[in-house]
Amino acid sequence: MALTQMQIIQSLGDAMSWLERELSWDVPPTELRHLTGRIGELYAALITNGRMATEVNQAGYDVVSSTG
């Protein structure tokens, strides 16, 4: 099931909060690659009015735009 735009916005906010928290704990950015990658995917879905790909580790893309 695809995330709604509201769920994407909420998830992006949650992920950004976690990033800020981890950085405040002096966690090196190199250890936050998964989190920063997820933030990028959510942001791309948001600005394209798209949705997250339904398959994990989708070959070639993680977001499907509103125009496909």
Distance bins in CASP14 RR format, pairs under 12 A and 6 or more apart:
PFRMAT RR
TARGET T0000
AUTHOR 0000-0000-0000
RMODE 2
METHOD distances of the structure
MODEL  1
1 7 0 0 0 0 1 0 0 0 0 0 0
1 51 0 0 0 0 1 0 0 0 0 0 0
1 52 0 0 0 0 0 1 0 0 0 0 0
1 54 0 0 0 0 1 0 0 0 0 0 0
2 8 0 0 0 0 1 0 0 0 0 0 0
2 45 0 0 0 0 1 0 0 0 0 0 0
2 50 0 0 0 0 1 0 0 0 0 0 0
2 51 1 0 1 0 0 0 0 0 0 0 0
2 52 1 0 0 1 0 0 0 0 0 0 0
2 53 0 0 0 0 1 0 0 0 0 0 0
2 54 1 0 0 1 0 0 0 0 0 0 0
2 55 0 0 0 0 0 1 0 0 0 0 0
2 63 0 0 0 0 0 1 0 0 0 0 0
2 64 0 0 0 0 1 0 0 0 0 0 0
2 66 0 0 0 0 0 1 0 0 0 0 0
3 9 0 0 0 0 1 0 0 0 0 0 0
3 10 0 0 0 0 1 0 0 0 0 0 0
3 11 1 0 0 1 0 0 0 0 0 0 0
3 12 0 0 0 0 0 1 0 0 0 0 0
3 41 0 0 0 0 0 1 0 0 0 0 0
3 42 0 0 0 0 1 0 0 0 0 0 0
3 45 1 0 0 1 0 0 0 0 0 0 0
3 46 0 0 0 0 0 1 0 0 0 0 0
3 50 0 0 0 0 1 0 0 0 0 0 0
3 51 1 0 0 1 0 0 0 0 0 0 0
3 52 1 0 1 0 0 0 0 0 0 0 0
3 53 0 0 0 0 0 1 0 0 0 0 0
3 54 0 0 0 0 0 1 0 0 0 0 0
3 63 0 0 0 0 0 1 0 0 0 0 0
3 64 0 0 0 0 0 1 0 0 0 0 0
4 10 0 0 0 0 1 0 0 0 0 0 0
4 11 0 0 0 0 0 1 0 0 0 0 0
4 45 0 0 0 0 0 1 0 0 0 0 0
4 46 0 0 0 0 0 1 0 0 0 0 0
4 49 0 0 0 0 0 1 0 0 0 0 0
4 50 0 0 0 0 0 1 0 0 0 0 0
4 51 0 0 0 0 1 0 0 0 0 0 0
4 52 0 0 0 0 0 1 0 0 0 0 0
5 11 0 0 0 0 0 1 0 0 0 0 0
5 12 0 0 0 0 0 1 0 0 0 0 0
5 42 0 0 0 0 0 1 0 0 0 0 0
5 45 0 0 0 0 1 0 0 0 0 0 0
5 46 1 0 0 1 0 0 0 0 0 0 0
5 47 0 0 0 0 0 1 0 0 0 0 0
5 48 0 0 0 0 0 1 0 0 0 0 0
5 49 1 0 0 1 0 0 0 0 0 0 0
5 50 1 0 0 1 0 0 0 0 0 0 0
5 51 0 0 0 0 1 0 0 0 0 0 0
5 52 0 0 0 0 0 1 0 0 0 0 0
5 66 0 0 0 0 1 0 0 0 0 0 0
6 12 0 0 0 0 0 1 0 0 0 0 0
6 13 0 0 0 0 0 1 0 0 0 0 0
6 46 0 0 0 0 0 1 0 0 0 0 0
7 13 0 0 0 0 0 1 0 0 0 0 0
7 14 0 0 0 0 0 1 0 0 0 0 0
7 42 0 0 0 0 1 0 0 0 0 0 0
7 45 0 0 0 0 0 1 0 0 0 0 0
7 46 0 0 0 0 0 1 0 0 0 0 0
7 50 0 0 0 0 0 1 0 0 0 0 0
7 51 0 0 0 0 1 0 0 0 0 0 0
7 52 0 0 0 0 1 0 0 0 0 0 0
8 14 0 0 0 0 0 1 0 0 0 0 0
8 15 0 0 0 0 0 1 0 0 0 0 0
8 38 0 0 0 0 0 1 0 0 0 0 0
8 39 0 0 0 0 0 1 0 0 0 0 0
8 40 0 0 0 0 0 1 0 0 0 0 0
8 41 0 0 0 0 1 0 0 0 0 0 0
8 42 1 0 1 0 0 0 0 0 0 0 0
8 43 0 0 0 0 1 0 0 0 0 0 0
8 44 0 0 0 0 1 0 0 0 0 0 0
8 45 1 0 1 0 0 0 0 0 0 0 0
8 46 1 0 1 0 0 0 0 0 0 0 0
8 47 0 0 0 0 0 1 0 0 0 0 0
8 48 0 0 0 0 0 1 0 0 0 0 0
8 49 0 0 0 0 1 0 0 0 0 0 0
8 50 0 0 0 0 1 0 0 0 0 0 0
8 51 1 0 0 1 0 0 0 0 0 0 0
8 52 1 0 0 1 0 0 0 0 0 0 0
8 63 0 0 0 0 1 0 0 0 0 0 0
9 15 0 0 0 0 0 1 0 0 0 0 0
9 16 0 0 0 0 0 1 0 0 0 0 0
9 42 0 0 0 0 1 0 0 0 0 0 0
9 43 0 0 0 0 0 1 0 0 0 0 0
9 45 0 0 0 0 1 0 0 0 0 0 0
9 46 1 0 0 1 0 0 0 0 0 0 0
9 47 0 0 0 0 0 1 0 0 0 0 0
9 49 0 0 0 0 0 1 0 0 0 0 0
10 16 0 0 0 0 0 1 0 0 0 0 0
10 17 0 0 0 0 0 1 0 0 0 0 0
10 42 0 0 0 0 1 0 0 0 0 0 0
10 46 0 0 0 0 0 1 0 0 0 0 0
11 17 0 0 0 0 0 1 0 0 0 0 0
11 18 0 0 0 0 0 1 0 0 0 0 0
11 35 0 0 0 0 0 1 0 0 0 0 0
11 38 0 0 0 0 1 0 0 0 0 0 0
11 39 0 0 0 0 1 0 0 0 0 0 0
11 40 0 0 0 0 0 1 0 0 0 0 0
11 41 0 0 0 0 1 0 0 0 0 0 0
11 42 1 0 1 0 0 0 0 0 0 0 0
11 43 0 0 0 0 0 1 0 0 0 0 0
11 45 0 0 0 0 1 0 0 0 0 0 0
11 46 0 0 0 0 1 0 0 0 0 0 0
11 52 0 0 0 0 1 0 0 0 0 0 0
12 18 0 0 0 0 0 1 0 0 0 0 0
12 19 0 0 0 0 0 1 0 0 0 0 0
12 35 0 0 0 0 0 1 0 0 0 0 0
12 37 0 0 0 0 0 1 0 0 0 0 0
12 38 0 0 0 0 1 0 0 0 0 0 0
12 39 1 0 0 1 0 0 0 0 0 0 0
12 40 0 0 0 0 1 0 0 0 0 0 0
12 41 0 0 0 0 1 0 0 0 0 0 0
12 42 1 0 1 0 0 0 0 0 0 0 0
12 43 1 0 0 1 0 0 0 0 0 0 0
12 44 0 0 0 0 0 1 0 0 0 0 0
12 45 0 0 0 0 1 0 0 0 0 0 0
12 46 1 0 0 1 0 0 0 0 0 0 0
12 47 0 0 0 0 0 1 0 0 0 0 0
12 52 0 0 0 0 0 1 0 0 0 0 0
13 19 0 0 0 0 1 0 0 0 0 0 0
13 20 0 0 0 0 1 0 0 0 0 0 0
13 21 0 0 0 0 0 1 0 0 0 0 0
13 35 0 0 0 0 0 1 0 0 0 0 0
13 38 0 0 0 0 0 1 0 0 0 0 0
13 39 0 0 0 0 1 0 0 0 0 0 0
13 42 0 0 0 0 1 0 0 0 0 0 0
13 43 0 0 0 0 0 1 0 0 0 0 0
13 46 0 0 0 0 0 1 0 0 0 0 0
14 20 0 0 0 0 0 1 0 0 0 0 0
14 21 0 0 0 0 0 1 0 0 0 0 0
14 35 0 0 0 0 0 1 0 0 0 0 0
14 38 0 0 0 0 1 0 0 0 0 0 0
14 39 0 0 0 0 1 0 0 0 0 0 0
14 42 0 0 0 0 1 0 0 0 0 0 0
15 21 0 0 0 0 0 1 0 0 0 0 0
15 22 0 0 0 0 0 1 0 0 0 0 0
15 32 0 0 0 0 0 1 0 0 0 0 0
15 34 0 0 0 0 0 1 0 0 0 0 0
15 35 1 0 0 1 0 0 0 0 0 0 0
15 36 0 0 0 0 1 0 0 0 0 0 0
15 37 0 0 0 0 1 0 0 0 0 0 0
15 38 1 0 1 0 0 0 0 0 0 0 0
15 39 1 0 1 0 0 0 0 0 0 0 0
15 40 0 0 0 0 1 0 0 0 0 0 0
15 41 0 0 0 0 1 0 0 0 0 0 0
15 42 1 0 0 1 0 0 0 0 0 0 0
15 43 0 0 0 0 1 0 0 0 0 0 0
15 46 0 0 0 0 0 1 0 0 0 0 0
16 22 0 0 0 0 0 1 0 0 0 0 0
16 23 0 0 0 0 0 1 0 0 0 0 0
16 32 0 0 0 0 0 1 0 0 0 0 0
16 35 0 0 0 0 1 0 0 0 0 0 0
16 36 0 0 0 0 0 1 0 0 0 0 0
16 38 0 0 0 0 0 1 0 0 0 0 0
16 39 1 0 0 1 0 0 0 0 0 0 0
16 40 0 0 0 0 0 1 0 0 0 0 0
16 42 0 0 0 0 1 0 0 0 0 0 0
16 43 0 0 0 0 1 0 0 0 0 0 0
16 46 0 0 0 0 0 1 0 0 0 0 0
17 23 0 0 0 0 0 1 0 0 0 0 0
17 24 0 0 0 0 0 1 0 0 0 0 0
17 35 0 0 0 0 0 1 0 0 0 0 0
17 39 0 0 0 0 0 1 0 0 0 0 0
18 24 0 0 0 0 0 1 0 0 0 0 0
18 25 0 0 0 0 0 1 0 0 0 0 0
18 27 0 0 0 0 0 1 0 0 0 0 0
18 32 0 0 0 0 1 0 0 0 0 0 0
18 34 0 0 0 0 0 1 0 0 0 0 0
18 35 1 0 0 1 0 0 0 0 0 0 0
18 36 0 0 0 0 0 1 0 0 0 0 0
18 38 0 0 0 0 1 0 0 0 0 0 0
18 39 0 0 0 0 1 0 0 0 0 0 0
19 25 0 0 0 0 0 1 0 0 0 0 0
19 27 0 0 0 0 1 0 0 0 0 0 0
19 29 0 0 0 0 1 0 0 0 0 0 0
19 31 0 0 0 0 0 1 0 0 0 0 0
19 32 1 0 0 1 0 0 0 0 0 0 0
19 33 0 0 0 0 0 1 0 0 0 0 0
19 34 0 0 0 0 0 1 0 0 0 0 0
19 35 1 0 1 0 0 0 0 0 0 0 0
19 36 1 0 0 1 0 0 0 0 0 0 0
19 37 0 0 0 0 0 1 0 0 0 0 0
19 38 0 0 0 0 1 0 0 0 0 0 0
19 39 1 0 0 1 0 0 0 0 0 0 0
19 40 0 0 0 0 0 1 0 0 0 0 0
19 42 0 0 0 0 0 1 0 0 0 0 0
20 27 0 0 0 0 0 1 0 0 0 0 0
20 32 0 0 0 0 0 1 0 0 0 0 0
20 35 0 0 0 0 0 1 0 0 0 0 0
20 36 0 0 0 0 0 1 0 0 0 0 0
20 39 0 0 0 0 0 1 0 0 0 0 0
21 27 0 0 0 0 1 0 0 0 0 0 0
21 32 0 0 0 0 0 1 0 0 0 0 0
21 35 0 0 0 0 0 1 0 0 0 0 0
22 28 0 0 0 0 1 0 0 0 0 0 0
22 29 0 0 0 0 1 0 0 0 0 0 0
22 30 0 0 0 0 0 1 0 0 0 0 0
22 31 1 0 0 1 0 0 0 0 0 0 0
22 32 1 0 1 0 0 0 0 0 0 0 0
22 33 0 0 0 0 0 1 0 0 0 0 0
22 34 0 0 0 0 0 1 0 0 0 0 0
22 35 1 0 0 1 0 0 0 0 0 0 0
22 36 0 0 0 0 0 1 0 0 0 0 0
22 39 0 0 0 0 0 1 0 0 0 0 0
23 29 1 0 0 1 0 0 0 0 0 0 0
23 30 0 0 0 0 0 1 0 0 0 0 0
23 31 0 0 0 0 0 1 0 0 0 0 0
23 32 1 0 0 1 0 0 0 0 0 0 0
23 35 0 0 0 0 0 1 0 0 0 0 0
23 36 0 0 0 0 0 1 0 0 0 0 0
25 31 0 0 0 0 0 1 0 0 0 0 0
25 32 0 0 0 0 0 1 0 0 0 0 0
26 32 0 0 0 0 0 1 0 0 0 0 0
27 33 0 0 0 0 0 1 0 0 0 0 0
27 34 0 0 0 0 0 1 0 0 0 0 0
27 35 0 0 0 0 1 0 0 0 0 0 0
27 36 0 0 0 0 0 1 0 0 0 0 0
28 36 0 0 0 0 0 1 0 0 0 0 0
29 35 0 0 0 0 1 0 0 0 0 0 0
29 36 1 0 0 1 0 0 0 0 0 0 0
29 37 0 0 0 0 0 1 0 0 0 0 0
30 36 0 0 0 0 1 0 0 0 0 0 0
32 38 0 0 0 0 1 0 0 0 0 0 0
32 39 0 0 0 0 1 0 0 0 0 0 0
33 39 0 0 0 0 0 1 0 0 0 0 0
33 40 0 0 0 0 0 1 0 0 0 0 0
34 40 0 0 0 0 0 1 0 0 0 0 0
34 41 0 0 0 0 0 1 0 0 0 0 0
35 41 0 0 0 0 0 1 0 0 0 0 0
35 42 0 0 0 0 0 1 0 0 0 0 0
36 42 0 0 0 0 0 1 0 0 0 0 0
36 43 0 0 0 0 0 1 0 0 0 0 0
37 43 0 0 0 0 1 0 0 0 0 0 0
37 44 0 0 0 0 1 0 0 0 0 0 0
37 62 0 0 0 0 1 0 0 0 0 0 0
37 63 0 0 0 0 0 1 0 0 0 0 0
38 44 0 0 0 0 0 1 0 0 0 0 0
38 45 0 0 0 0 0 1 0 0 0 0 0
38 52 0 0 0 0 1 0 0 0 0 0 0
38 56 0 0 0 0 0 1 0 0 0 0 0
38 62 0 0 0 0 1 0 0 0 0 0 0
38 63 0 0 0 0 0 1 0 0 0 0 0
39 45 0 0 0 0 0 1 0 0 0 0 0
39 46 0 0 0 0 0 1 0 0 0 0 0
39 62 0 0 0 0 0 1 0 0 0 0 0
40 46 0 0 0 0 1 0 0 0 0 0 0
40 47 0 0 0 0 1 0 0 0 0 0 0
40 48 0 0 0 0 0 1 0 0 0 0 0
40 52 0 0 0 0 0 1 0 0 0 0 0
40 62 0 0 0 0 1 0 0 0 0 0 0
40 63 0 0 0 0 1 0 0 0 0 0 0
41 47 0 0 0 0 0 1 0 0 0 0 0
41 48 0 0 0 0 0 1 0 0 0 0 0
41 50 0 0 0 0 0 1 0 0 0 0 0
41 51 0 0 0 0 0 1 0 0 0 0 0
41 52 1 0 0 1 0 0 0 0 0 0 0
41 53 0 0 0 0 1 0 0 0 0 0 0
41 56 0 0 0 0 0 1 0 0 0 0 0
41 57 0 0 0 0 0 1 0 0 0 0 0
41 58 0 0 0 0 0 1 0 0 0 0 0
41 61 0 0 0 0 1 0 0 0 0 0 0
41 62 1 0 1 0 0 0 0 0 0 0 0
41 63 1 0 0 1 0 0 0 0 0 0 0
41 64 0 0 0 0 0 1 0 0 0 0 0
42 48 0 0 0 0 0 1 0 0 0 0 0
42 50 0 0 0 0 0 1 0 0 0 0 0
42 51 0 0 0 0 0 1 0 0 0 0 0
42 52 1 0 0 1 0 0 0 0 0 0 0
42 62 0 0 0 0 1 0 0 0 0 0 0
42 63 0 0 0 0 1 0 0 0 0 0 0
43 50 0 0 0 0 0 1 0 0 0 0 0
43 52 0 0 0 0 0 1 0 0 0 0 0
43 62 0 0 0 0 0 1 0 0 0 0 0
43 63 0 0 0 0 1 0 0 0 0 0 0
44 50 0 0 0 0 1 0 0 0 0 0 0
44 51 0 0 0 0 0 1 0 0 0 0 0
44 52 0 0 0 0 1 0 0 0 0 0 0
44 53 0 0 0 0 0 1 0 0 0 0 0
44 61 0 0 0 0 1 0 0 0 0 0 0
44 62 1 0 0 1 0 0 0 0 0 0 0
44 63 1 0 1 0 0 0 0 0 0 0 0
44 64 0 0 0 0 0 1 0 0 0 0 0
44 65 0 0 0 0 1 0 0 0 0 0 0
44 66 0 0 0 0 0 1 0 0 0 0 0
45 51 1 0 0 1 0 0 0 0 0 0 0
45 52 1 0 1 0 0 0 0 0 0 0 0
45 53 0 0 0 0 1 0 0 0 0 0 0
45 61 0 0 0 0 0 1 0 0 0 0 0
45 62 0 0 0 0 1 0 0 0 0 0 0
45 63 1 0 1 0 0 0 0 0 0 0 0
45 64 0 0 0 0 1 0 0 0 0 0 0
45 65 0 0 0 0 1 0 0 0 0 0 0
45 66 0 0 0 0 1 0 0 0 0 0 0
46 52 0 0 0 0 0 1 0 0 0 0 0
46 63 0 0 0 0 1 0 0 0 0 0 0
46 65 0 0 0 0 0 1 0 0 0 0 0
46 66 0 0 0 0 0 1 0 0 0 0 0
47 63 0 0 0 0 1 0 0 0 0 0 0
47 65 0 0 0 0 1 0 0 0 0 0 0
47 66 0 0 0 0 0 1 0 0 0 0 0
48 61 0 0 0 0 0 1 0 0 0 0 0
48 62 0 0 0 0 0 1 0 0 0 0 0
48 63 1 0 0 1 0 0 0 0 0 0 0
48 64 0 0 0 0 1 0 0 0 0 0 0
48 65 1 0 1 0 0 0 0 0 0 0 0
48 66 1 0 0 1 0 0 0 0 0 0 0
48 67 0 0 0 0 1 0 0 0 0 0 0
48 68 0 0 0 0 1 0 0 0 0 0 0
49 63 0 0 0 0 0 1 0 0 0 0 0
49 64 0 0 0 0 0 1 0 0 0 0 0
49 65 1 0 0 1 0 0 0 0 0 0 0
49 66 1 0 1 0 0 0 0 0 0 0 0
49 67 0 0 0 0 1 0 0 0 0 0 0
49 68 0 0 0 0 0 1 0 0 0 0 0
50 61 0 0 0 0 0 1 0 0 0 0 0
50 62 0 0 0 0 0 1 0 0 0 0 0
50 63 1 0 0 1 0 0 0 0 0 0 0
50 64 1 0 0 1 0 0 0 0 0 0 0
50 65 1 0 1 0 0 0 0 0 0 0 0
50 66 1 0 1 0 0 0 0 0 0 0 0
50 67 0 0 0 0 1 0 0 0 0 0 0
50 68 0 0 0 0 1 0 0 0 0 0 0
51 58 0 0 0 0 0 1 0 0 0 0 0
51 61 0 0 0 0 0 1 0 0 0 0 0
51 62 0 0 0 0 0 1 0 0 0 0 0
51 63 1 0 0 1 0 0 0 0 0 0 0
51 64 1 0 1 0 0 0 0 0 0 0 0
51 65 0 0 0 0 1 0 0 0 0 0 0
51 66 0 0 0 0 1 0 0 0 0 0 0
51 67 0 0 0 0 0 1 0 0 0 0 0
51 68 0 0 0 0 1 0 0 0 0 0 0
52 58 0 0 0 0 1 0 0 0 0 0 0
52 61 0 0 0 0 0 1 0 0 0 0 0
52 62 1 0 0 1 0 0 0 0 0 0 0
52 63 1 0 0 1 0 0 0 0 0 0 0
52 64 1 0 0 1 0 0 0 0 0 0 0
52 65 0 0 0 0 0 1 0 0 0 0 0
53 59 0 0 0 0 1 0 0 0 0 0 0
53 60 0 0 0 0 1 0 0 0 0 0 0
53 61 1 0 0 1 0 0 0 0 0 0 0
53 62 1 0 1 0 0 0 0 0 0 0 0
53 63 1 0 0 1 0 0 0 0 0 0 0
53 64 1 0 1 0 0 0 0 0 0 0 0
53 65 0 0 0 0 0 1 0 0 0 0 0
53 68 0 0 0 0 0 1 0 0 0 0 0
54 61 0 0 0 0 0 1 0 0 0 0 0
54 62 0 0 0 0 0 1 0 0 0 0 0
54 63 0 0 0 0 0 1 0 0 0 0 0
54 64 0 0 0 0 1 0 0 0 0 0 0
55 61 0 0 0 0 1 0 0 0 0 0 0
55 62 0 0 0 0 1 0 0 0 0 0 0
55 63 0 0 0 0 0 1 0 0 0 0 0
55 64 0 0 0 0 0 1 0 0 0 0 0
56 62 0 0 0 0 1 0 0 0 0 0 0
58 64 0 0 0 0 1 0 0 0 0 0 0
61 68 0 0 0 0 0 1 0 0 0 0 0
END
